[in-house]
Structure formats: C-alpha cells, structure tokens
C-alpha cells in the first residue's frame, strides 16, 4: 500500500447476504460502501456520493505482467490496449472517441500485478458507460483481427519508444529487474516488455490470455458517485451479469528474493546528461507487516533536511541536488530503493561512499521520535487528499478489495502504520538493508565511463535499430471481424442518455483588503481539508532577460527557511502540521500554495505569512539551489521533448521577448543570477497590490479574513513589465534539430494566436476541440488509432494574459516522421473547410457535459478562483461561457479557424535523428529545413 493511507476512518460495510455491519469510529470523515457478488463471481462495490452529478467506474482485473510467460513479455499491457479497440455491441473505436464526446474521461493502466480500466462521466451517461465498459470486459475477444493486432502493436511500440527507448535512464528498470530477480521470476521482466516479444504476439496468444484471465471471477467492479444503489444493482446485473465467470485463477503467493552476491552494473546512456546511481535491495511484498516500517524508513533516511542521506549527499558532499529512498512493494515481492541523480561529471564512487556514510550516521544517531510524529502527520493529510474525488475513492475501494480482500483494508493500513515504532524501523533496517546484498546500477552519459562505480559490469540491454523505411510498419486496422454474436437475454444496444445534469457553479465569496489584495473563496465541507494560495503577478515575465530563471530560483529559495527558522526548522514545522507549502514561478505569476487539515489552517497560514514577509536569504541554500538549477538545465538537454518545447517558444517569441526563454532560464542566464538579484526581484515585485488570495475547502469566510487582516503586509507599487507583440519572422518556416539515435521524432507546429483576455479566447478553444482536444480529436484518431505512428497527438491554446500560441504536437515513430508531418499539415490546412454542422453539435455536447466535472476537486475549485482573479471573470463565468457556446454557428467556427489557425503562417519544428530523418523531412515541400542546435541557434550550413 502507499504511505498516504494512514488514518482511522469510518467505513460502513453492508454486505449483501450478511447480517452484520462493521463500524469504525471517526468524527471527521466516512466512506460508505455496499459490496455484493454476482453469480458469475464478479465482486461489486458501490459508493454513493452526491457532491457532483458524475459517476466513476473502475474495473480491476487481477492480471498484470506477473502472469506472463517468458517470450511473451508485455502481454498484459498489450491486452489492455487491445481491449479498448472493439467489442461485439459497441462500434469500433467508440471507447476512445465517444466517452470524451459524452463529457467524460477514460483510461487504463497495467502494472506488475493488475490491470485497471476506469471512466468518469456525467451522470446522464451512466447507462452508456455501463454498456461500453461491460462490452469491453466480456464481449471483445470475437472482434479481434490480425490487422487490428498488428496495428495496436505499433501503438504500444511507440509508447515504449517514448517512455523507455527515447528517455534518459529509460532502461534502468529493465537492468534492475533482470539482475534482482532470478530468471523466470514474474518480476524479472518489465511491464511494457520487450519489442521482439511484442512483435511475436499472435491472435492465438490474445485469445488464450483472454480465456485464462479475463473472466468475471478474476475482477472487482467499483461504481462511485451520484447513483441510486438499488437501481445500480439492477443495472450491474443486466450489463455485467452474463459475462462468463472464467476459470479459477490462483492468487499468486509471495516469492521473496535472496541475492547471493551484490551485483554492480553500468550502462552508457546516449540520452542521459547526468550520472545516476541506484542501489536496490530485495524486501517484502505488499500487505506484509514489515512493509509499513520500511515505508517509514524510506522517509527517515532521505525525506527531510534532517535526514542523514540528505545531509551527507546533498549538503555536505554537494554531490547531487537531491536523494531519494523508498519502499516499493508489489504482490509477491518488494524492493527498497536508493536513487541519486548526481551533478554533472560526478564520480559515482563518491556518491556510493556518501550513501554509505549517511547510513553509518543513521545507525549511530538512531531515530528521533519527532520525525516519526512528523511523518504520520503528513500522511494523515495525504489520506484525505487520496480520496478527495469519486475516482480516487473508486481506486481505493477497488484496489483494497481485489488485493487485500476487503474494500476497507485502508483502516488496517492506517492502524499498522500508526503502530510503527522506532524499534520496528531499526529492525527492518538491520534485516533487509544493513550488510545485505543488492543490485547497483551506474547510468552515465555517453563517453563518460570514467564516472561508473569501480568494478561495475556492462549491463545487457536490447536496443532497437532505427529503420529508415516506414513501409514495413505501415499497418491499418483492416476490416471489421465477422463473427456470431454472443447470445444475451438483454438488449445490448446503446442505451439512451439519462436526464441532462445542470451545471451549478460553486458559490464564490470575495473581499478586498485595505492593502489592495483581492480575496476569493469557496467553502466545501465534504472533507476536513483546505487548499489556499497567494498569487502575485509577474513571475517569469518580470525576469531580466540576461537573468532568465530568477523568479524560478527565488521561488525555490523561499521555502528554505525564514528569518527566524532554519530550512530544517521550517520543514519540520510544516511537517508536524501535516501540511504542505510550495512556491512556484509560472510564466506570469509566482504562487505560494498550501494545503492542510482544517484544524491546522491558522498555524499553516502563519507559516505562509512568515515565508512571504520574512525571507531568510540563506547563502548556503542559494548556492545549493543554483547548482540544482544548473543540474536540472543540463538534464533537460537529454530530453528531445524538453528541447523541442523550449526551442519552439524561442522561435515563436524571439530573442528579445522573455517568453522566448524557458522559465528556468538557460545555463548562461543561470550563471548570471546572484543572491542580490533575487533580493532585488523580491523587493521590486512582492506586494499585496499585485496579489490575490484564493481558498477552497472546509473553512468559512470569517476565519479566513481574520487571518488575512492580521497579516500586516504593507503595499507598494509594482511596475508591470510589458513587451511588444511578437512578430511573425519565422512564419511558414521549417526547422530541424538533430538528436542522434532518437527512436522518435518530436513534432511541434504552431503560430502566435490569442490572449486569454481576448473575448474570442473561449470560442477558439471550442474550435480546437475537434482537431486536437484529447483522444476523440482528429490528430489522435488519425495518427494513433488509424496509423499507429504515435502514442498521442494533441493541439491546444494555453490561457495567458499575454498572447499565446496555437500548438499541435506529437512524438512519432522515427521512420514515420514524414508521413506524420504530411498528415498534420494537411489536417490543419483543411480544418476550417472540412468543419461541419455535425462537428458543431459534437463540440457543444462534449464541452457542456465535460463541465459537470469541472469543479469536483478542491484543486479544480481553486483553479476556478484563479480564472476569476487573473482574467477578471464573474463568479458565474461558466454559465456565461456555456451560453456563448450554445449560440455559436458553423460560420463562427470557420471564421475563428481562418483567423487564428492559418496553416501557412505556422512554424514547423522537428527534433529527431538527423542521420535517418533529415532527408525525409526535406520532402515535406517546405524547402530545406533550417538546422538548429539544441539551444535553438542556427548551425552553419
């Protein structure tokens, strides 16, 4: 279980067929659920929550990569993908296309032990989601064809390329698993598996896997939200009751690992820019009594500024910006991980020595009881945050039922974690860590083998060769399968929508302080939680050009102590309250945000006040954070996606506009920033005159205003920085950045478009929905679903006070770069001409219904308040925007597309393997690409 689940809460369990109810007392919170089992063995858990007119459905199959056979690795994850494609009573592709159009969201996930499918929809689509979800579960196997199989292989291979092959440190998990677990152990291969195994999968393999594991008796279904339990039981029986039970699936038993020797391996990573060390010890499986103490051990070793590993590795030896230690438990085994991504050019032998020194200090000093108290306080708050939405509640119930055998297992986790003592922590440390064998990996940048740990052996990793010819992988989903439908006593055709839920915006209260700060709040009493923030206008936009990144560095420094508290003392004060306080610099603002239990609001606000009014200006922390920023910037050079995003903004805004620079700055500008520069930024830009306070949660206006009026923050004028509207010097130009060995090409296409203050901004976002708004958009449907070139493709227009770009982007298979560019170019160029009356109606339905989910979480409510304060909107702005949407005509859409999405004015940027793709890109018909380096500067051609 995750550490977040550690509070005794009330759970009322009502089991059908049982005469008893269990009740555990708590004054603050309760989850009520009802559990029953269908005749086919499907276990069902219902949770009634009428806070918002939405419903979440989660189905957890007790099958993950641990059920696979050697030579067929990655199959559980691949099957998850296949399940979304087609089924007997649902049109092909409807799952990914229709659910977003109903105003819902959907996805799935596979890990070592399980596969989950989940959706959240407006309540009027409840019957429809039961129809589509049950058909995916029980009626998909007859629809699978050879063509569909081959097409989905390309999608999964693209996912692996994006997340593993094209990512720094992407092969670490593979190297560790191969060496930590013996051959044949169910965790000795990665969840996504190997590409050769995936390519070898057959239709017979798919059917065999389905028959063995996709029966109702091997799953849990949870439905949470605005439901009537009695009616829902009948609906569940209708839609899920006829699904076959399937064979008995034996529950995996623990298979702990005992290493006979320590193994040290290295890998020369073409994508990495920083050396990384990991040390992984075999430990215990999920739900084991020692897991809870190991979880706490991870926090004690590195989770605070007082932690011994942090002190040695980060503060004293200055080898890395951070160090992490954590317990990771799965169903049959577990791991305890040490992870350090070091500063550039750092010898990993010194990192290993520092870790050992930190562990020796831990053994010598033992455990401070105050640290235990802090950890448990933090986890109490995290528990509530973990069940703050209906989907999160569904996740909690479905996981605990399927793996713990009890939907209310969270209470046992709470009790066991609260019962952990210092003696327990030292016992598990001595049992599983001290003197034990482990697997160690040294991942270093190409050409820097001198940084690996002495004696390390080269790790064996299979790497895909880039093939220039796309034809061999150019597949389609083919014709729909011919089959005899599974008989049913029910009508399994698509049901009608229910009654349309009406959007009701939360009630907003507002006020103004004498010092000029605006205050906005939403009271919500469901959970004993409060989210709040102080937002100041400025952010990166107020950075000096030659010191870009100053606002970001200042934001990091502000939580490193106050005038009266050292960094460690401030961190401890926050932790003992179970609160969190973060400072972040965005493009146009700096935000000091916090979350806490309602009972701790006054004390948490006092700390926020101290952070804002009494900064510490700790020179040692400044030096550490500046080095951390430089390390982070160096690490971004290893990411084709980060390079593309940064350079694209430079091409859009130019060298003379601050938004042409990353909010983190560059290696050059970071070097220019002094501590005095941060003080100057603070003194110039921090004032309540440009600040707004936002609060959402279980707290009333009077209590909030009492704290704010006592803040005594003096006002001063802040001169707002402005820049001329960027020109279009790069319009219609094609740019290319060579990233040797890239398995995918990152594509960015776009142009300057519109400010969020423009009355047409919302209308433009509506006009974009059909093109790139999620999985139902044309980009996604064509490039992923139809062609299999990518894992995802989207377009969007960010909402900013200043002008922001329209952007279309995707990461595509390297040898599909040219056809992907051709498709995107043609689709954008003809988008307005091809927009139809049907598209108008689909967009209207999609946006209107999605708004029913707009304010569910406290974070979403806080975002609503930000829109009001930043863009001058009224509290009922959602209703007004919906009214605008309903009267938009086809001509309106076409006019907006022509005005803001003119393709021939767009910039094209590709980051990919030049050796195989540069000549291909030249065939796009836009002339020879302009070659840039990774910083966006032209190369001599």
Secondary structure, 3 states (H helix, E strand, C coil): CCCCCCCCCEEEEEECCCCCEECCCCCCCEEEEEEEECCCCCEEEEEECCCCCEEEEEEEECCCHHHCCCCCCCHHHHHHHHHCCCECCECCCHHHHHHHHCCCEEEEEECCCCEEEEEEEEHHHHHHHHHHHHHHHHCCHHHCCHHHHHHHHHHHHHHHHHHHHCCCCCCHHHHHHHHHCCCCCCCCCCCCCCHHHHHCCCHHHHHHHHHHHCCHHHEEEEEEECCCHHHHHHHHHHHHCCCCCCCCCCCCCCCCCCCCCCEEEEEEECCCCCCEEEEEEECCCCCCHHHHHHHHHHHHHHCCCCCHHHHHHHHHCCCECCCEEEEEECCCCEEEEEEEEECCCCCHHHHHHHHHHHHHHHHHHCCCHHHHHHHHHHHHHHHHHHCCCHHHHHHHHHHHHHHHCCCCHHHHHHHHHHCCCHHHHHHHHHHHCCCCCCEEEEEEECCCHHHCCCCCEECCCCCCCCCCCCHHHCCCCCCCCCCCCCCCCCCCCCCCCCCCCCCCCCCCEEEECCCCCEEEEEECCCCCEEEEEEEEECHHHHCCHHHCCHHHHHHHHHCCCECCECHHHHHHHHHHCCCEEEEEECCCEEEEEEEEEHHHHHHHHHHHHHHHHCECCCHHHHHHHHHHHHHHHHHHCCCHHHHHHHHHHHHHHCCCCHHHCCCCCCHHHHHHCCHHHHHHHHHHHCCHHHEEEEEEECCCHHHHHHHHHCCCCCCCCCCCCCCCCCCCCCCCCEEEEECCCCCEEEEEEEEEEEECCCCCHHHHHHHHHHHHCCCCCHHHHHHHHHCCCEEEEEEEECCCCCEEEEEEEEEEEHHHHHHHHHHHHHHHHCHHHHCCHHHHHHHHHHHHHHHHHCCCCHHHHHHHHHHHHHHCCCCCHHHHHHHHHHCCCHHHHHHHHHHHCCHHHCEEEEEECHHHHHHHHHHHCCCCCEEECCCCCECCC
